[in-house]
Amino acid sequence: MSQRAVTIIGAGLAGSELALQLACRGFRISLVEQKPARRTSAQHIDDFCELVCSNSLRGAALTNAVGLLKEEMRRLGSFVLKAADETRVPAGGALAVDRESFARLITSWLRQHPNIDIVEREVTALPAERPLVVATGPLTGDALAADLERLLGSNAVAYYDAIAPIIAADSIDYEKVFAASRWDKGDGDEDQQAYLNCPFDKEPYFAFVRAILDAEKVEPREFEQPKYFEGCLPVEVMAERGERTLAFGPMKPVGLTDPRTGRRPYAIVQLRRENAAGTAYNLVGFQTRMKQPDQVRVFRMIPGLEQAEFLRLGSVHRNTFIDSPALLDGWLRWRSDSSLWFAGQMTGVEGYVESAASGLAVALLMSDEQQGRPLELPPATTALGGLLRHLSTVQKHFQPTNVTFALIPPIAHAGKKLKKAERGELLATRALAELAEYWSVRRGDVLGAIP
C-alpha cells in the first residue's frame, strides 16, 4: 500500500498526538507550526505541545470521567499520555507534569520521526493540500480565523480563556501555609507536598474578595465580546457573582484541616507544584484578567504570599472554536469536503486531555479509511466515544465541554442507589471492556514506534 501524505496545521496537543499516531502507521506527515518563528501572547517556550494554562491533566482516578479518558488513551497507545507519565510530578489525586520536560520530550519525538516533516511557518489561509487537518487550537491566529470564517460561514466563534499566575517556591512564607492534598489524596509525603494551602480567616477572606473586585481589569477591545468557558472563569468574574462564590469554588476549604489549629479554614488558596524540582507553584483556579500591578498587590494579600515572586502573571487570550454539530460530520470532517478534518479545541472539546484525545481519534478514523474499513468511532460507552458523539449532537447553543460521565449512557443496575464512586467504577469497567474489542481490530495498524 502506498504511503499516504497528510498535512496537519498546529503542533499543540491534538496536532502532536495526531502526527505521531499517523507517522507510526506509515503515513507521511507535513506538520506546519508557527513556532519558533512566532509565538502567541500565551506561549512562552519554543517547544511544541506547550501546556499554556496549567501543568495539570486533572484527575487520575478511573472513577471520574477524565481519569477514564486518560486510561482509554493509554490503552490506545497515546503519545501525549506516554509523555505525561514519563514527566509526571506529584499532584495528589491528579496527573500533573513538568511542563518544559513534557514539551521537550514530545518535540524530540516529532523531530526525530522519519515520517514527519516539520514546516516552521505561520499559516494565514488554509492550504490547498488534502487531506488536511486543522488543529490550531484555542490560539488560532487572526488571519487564519478569518479565513476559516470565510470558508465555514459565521459559525467560527471566539471566546476567551484566562491563565493563572506562577510563583517562586522560595518566596513562600512556609510558616503561614500547610502542605496537604484535599481529603489526604495521594501516595505518601511527596504527594502531600504537591499542594500547599494558604488558609484564610473570615474577615481577611472578604477583604481579599473586595480587593479582587476593586482591581483594574484588562478589558476586551470594543469589537470583541468575551465569552468565558464556565470551567475556566477568571477569578474576578467568579467574585462578581457573589462575595462567597470563591469560598464555594477554587477557595473551598472542604477536605482540608489546618494542622496548626486542628480546624478547617474559612477559605483557602491552593498552590500546586509546577515542576519536578518543586521550585515553582501555580495558584490553582486563579486565572485572571486583572492588570499586572494589581495582580501583584492583590495576590500578596494571600497568607504566605506577602513577599511572593511572580514567575508568570495571569493573562487573557482568545480561544477559537467552531460549531462542530452544524459544520462537521460524525467523523470530525467538514460536511462539504470530507478531506478537510478538524481536531483539538477547535472542535469544541475543552481541556488538555480532551484535545489530545480528539487528535488520537482522527488518527484512528484516518487509519480506518486507509485500511478500507468503515469509519467507526470508539464505543459510545467509552469516555472517548461519548466525547466525540457530543461533537455531532445538534444543540441550540453549542459550547466547548470537558469530558463528563453525562456524555456516556448510564449503566443499568438493580438494588440500592449507587454512590458516585461506585457508579464511576462500573462505567469504567464497562468502557474498558468494550474498548478492548474496538482496539483489537486496529492494533495491527501500528507499523512502527518512536525512533
N, C-alpha and C positions, 0 to 999 in steps of 0.2 A: 504494500500500500504506500502511495507517495506521501511525502511529508507535507502536512498542511500548514500554511502560513497564517498567523493571526496577529493583528495589531491591537495592542492594549494601550489606552491612554491613561496614565496615572499609576505611580508605583507606591500607593498607600497600602492599607491593609488588604483591600479587595484585589487590587491590581497585582500586588506582590504574590498573594496566595494563588491567584489565577495563573500568573505567568509560570510559577514553579510547578503547579499541577500539570499544566498543559505541556511544558517542556519535558517533564518526566514521562509523558505519554507519547513523546515523539513529535509533537507539534514544533514548528519553527516560530519563535515569538519575536516580534518587534515591540519592545516596551518603551513607550515615549513618556519622558518625565522631564519637567522643567528644572528640577534640581540638578546640579548645584548652581546653574547659571542664575536662577531666580527662585526666591522663596516668598511665601505669603507672610503677612504680619504675624501669623500664629506659629510659624515654623522657626526652629532655632538651630537645627543641625542639617548637614548636607546628606546624611544617610537616608535611605528610603524607609518606608514603613514607620515613619515617626509617629509616636503617640503624643499628640499635642496638648490634650486636656488633662490627662491623669495617667499614672502608671498602673492603674488597676484595671484588670479584666473582670472584676466583680466576683460574685460568689462562686466558690469551688464545689459546694455540696451538690450531689445529684438530686437532692430534694427541692432544689429551686431550678427554674427553667433555664437560666443562663449557665448553671453548672452542668445540667444535662446537655445543653447545646455544645459546650466545650468537650464533653466526653464523646459525644457523637462525632465531632470534628476530629478528635484524636483517632477514633476508630476508622475514620475515612482517610487518615493519613495527612491531616492538616499540617502545613509547614509553619504557619503562624503559631499554632499551639505547641509544636515541637520547639520553636524558638523561645516561646514564653516559658515552657517548662525548664529549658536549659538556662534561662537568665532570671529565674524566679527569685524574689526577695520575700522575707517573712511578711505576712499580712493577715494573720489570724485566719478567719474563715474565707478569705478572698484569695484570688490569684493575682499577684502584682509582680511587676518585672522591673529590673534595672533598665530604664528606657534606652540609654545610649548603647548598652550591650545588646539589647534586643534588636534595635535598628541596625547596628553594625553587623550582627550575625546574619540577618536576612539579606542585607545588602551584599555581603560576601557571597551568599548562595546565588543571588541573582547575577552578580558579575562573573562568577566562575562557571556558570552552566553553559555548556557549548551550544545549546539550542536557544539561548536568549541573547538577542542583540539589544543593547540599551542605547536609545536615541535621546540625547540630552538637549531638549528644546521645548519652548513654550508652544502649546497648541492654542491657536486663536480661532480656528474654524475646523469643523470635522473634516478629516482627510477622506479621500475617495476610496482608500483601501477597504476591502471587505474579505473575510469577516472582520468587523471592528467592534471592540468592547470599550465603552466609555465607563471609566472607573475613577473619575477625577475627584469624587468625594465632596465633602462639605466646603472645600476651599476652592471650588471651581472658579477660574478667573473670569473677570467681567466680559471679556471678548468672547470666550467660548460659551459662557452662559447665554449671551445674547444670540449667538449662532444657534444654540440649542433651542432657544425660544422661537427663533425664526423657523426652524425646521419642525418643531413639535407643536407650535401654537402657543397659546397663552397659559399652558399648564406647567411651565417651568417656574417653580415658586422658590422664593428666597425667605429664609428665616434666620434668626441669629443665635449664636452659641457663645457661651462665656467660659473663661478659663480661670482656674483658681491659682492663687499665689503659691510659691515655694519659698521656704525659709531655710537658713543655715542651721544645722543641728547645734553647733557650738554657741549659737546666740540665744538659745532657750534657757530660761531660768528653771532648772530641774528641781529646785526647792518648792516650786509652785505647781508642778504638773505631776501626774502619776501615769505609769505605764500599765495598760490593760486593754485587752480586746473585749468588745461587748459580749456579755454572757460568758466570759472566760473562754471564748472560742480560740482554737489554735493548738499547736503542739509544742509545749514546753516554753521556757523562758524567752527564747529568741522570738517566737511568735507573739508573746505578750508584749515584747518591746517594739513590735511593729507599729503599735498605736500609742501615742502619748495623748493624755486628756487634760485639757485646761478647764478647771471647774469654775463655774460662776455661782455666786450667791444671787438672791433675787434682785436686790436693788442694782448691783453692777450690771446684771443682765439687761434690765430695762434701760439703763443709761447707754449701754452698748448698742441696743436696737435704735434708740433715738439718734445716736451718732451716725449710724448707717443711713437712717432716713434723711438726716441733715446734710450728709456729704454731697459734694458736687459729683455729678454723673457725666459720663461721656454719652452725649445724645446722638441719635442717628441723624444723618443728613435729611434735609427737608423732603427729598423724594424717596426716602427709604421708610418702610413700615416694618418695625421689629415684630417678629412672630417667634416667640420663645418656645422651645421644647419643654414641656412640663417636667420632664425628668432631669433637666439641667438648667433650672432657673437661676438667674443672678440672685445673690443673697438679698440685695435691696428690693427686688421685685417680690420676693417672699415676705420681707419685712413690711412692705406696703399693704399686705393682706391682713395684717393684724399684729399687735405687739408680741403676742405669744406664738405666732406661727413658727418662728425659728426654733422655739423650745419643743415643738412637736415635729420638727423637720430635722435639719442637719445638726441641731444643737440638743436633740433629745437625749436625756441622761439615762434612759432605761437600760438595764443590763450592766450598769457601772456603779461601783461603790468606791468612794474615795478612801483609801486605806488609812489616811491620817485622821479622818473623822468617823469612819465607820458608817457614813450616811451617803445616800445618793445626792449629788449636787442638784441645784435647781436647774442648771443647764450646763452643757459642756461644748467646747470646740475640740474636735478630734484632729490630731496631726498623724498622717500616715507616712511611714518611711518611704522615701522616694527612690533610693538606690541601695545596692547591696552593701556598700560601705557604711551606710547609716549616717551620711554627712548632710543629708537634706530631708526635709519633711514637707508634705503637701497639706494645705488647710482643707480638710475634707468637706465638700459641699459649699465652699466659699468662693465659687466662681462669681465674678463681679464686673460691673462696668463703672465702678467709682473711678474718678480721676486719680492718678498715681499718688500725688501728695496726700490726698485724703485716705487712700488705702493704707499708707504707712501710718498715719495718725490714728485711724480707727482701729486697725488690726493690732496696734501696740497697746490697745486697751484690754486685749485678751490676757488673762492671768498667765504669766510665764513668758509672754512675748513682748514685754515692755522695752526690751533692747533688741528686738528681732532684726536680723539682717535678711533682707529680701533678695533672694537669688533670682526670682522672677515675680513680677507683679501680674495681677489679673488683667484680662483684656476681653474684648468682644470681637467676634468675627462673623461674617456672613456664612450661612450654611445653605447650600443649594440642593434641592431635591425635585423630582418630577412626580406628577400624578400617575403613578405606575398602573393602578387599576384601569385607568382610561386610556393609557398610551401603550402599555406592553401586553403581550400575550401571556399565557401561563408559564412561559419558559424564559422570561426576562429579555425578550426580543421585542423591538418596535413592531407594532402591528402592520405598518406599511412597508417594512423592509426586514425580513427575518434574518438578514446577515448583519444587522446592527443590534448589538446586545448592550445591556447595562448591568453594572454591578456596584456594590458598595452603598454608601449612604445616599448616593444619587437616587437610588431606587426607593428610598423611604424607610430603610431599616435604620435603626439608631443604636450606636454603640460600637466599640472596637470589635467585639466578638461577632456581632451580627454582620458587620461589614465584611470581615474575613470570611464568614460563613457563606455570604452571597457569592463571593469570588470562587469559593470551593464549589458551590452549586453550579455556577456557569461552566466550570471545568468539567463537571460530571455530565452536564447536558451536552456540551460540545463533544465530549467523548462518545456519548450515545449516538450522536449524529454521525460522527466519523466512523463508528463501528457498524452503522446501518441498523441500529436498534431504534425503536420508537423512543422519543424523548420522554423520560419518566422522572418525576420529582421523587425525593425520598418520601417514605410513607407519611401520611397525614398525622399519624400518631407520634411522630418524632418531633422534637423541637425545631429541627431544620425544616422539615416538611410543613409544619404549621406556620412557621415564619414566612416561607416562600408563598404559600397559598394566600396568606394575608395580602400579599402584594398584588394579587389578581382579584381580590374581593372588592367589588364596586362599593364605594362609600360616598356619602354626600360631601363630606369634608375630609379628604384624605390627609392624615398627619403621620409623620415618622413614628415608629414604635420600636421599643425594645421587645425581645422575646419574653413571653409570659406563658404560663400554663393555660391561660384563657384561649390561646391560639390552637390548643390541642384538644381533640374530642375527649370528653370526660370518660372515666373508666367506670363500668358498671360494677356495683358491689352490693351485697346484701348484708343486713345486720346493722351494727352500731355505726353511728356517724363517725367518719374518719377524721383524725386530726390532720392539720396541714402537712406535716412531715410524712405521715403515713400515706396520704394521698399522693404526695410527690414521689415517694418511693415506688408506689405501684405504677404510676405513669412512667417513671424512668425504666423500670423493669420491662414494661411492655415496649417502650420505644426502642431500647437497645436490642431486644429480641427481634423486632421487625426490621430494624436497620441492618442486622446481620444478614438477613436474606437478601435485601436490596444490594448490599455491598458484595455479596458472594458472586454476583453476576459481573461486577465491574472491577473486582480486584485485579484481574488479569490484564486490564488495560494499561496498568502502570508498567512501563518498559524499562525505566531507569531510575536513578536516585540522585541525590545531591552529590556532585563530584567531590 
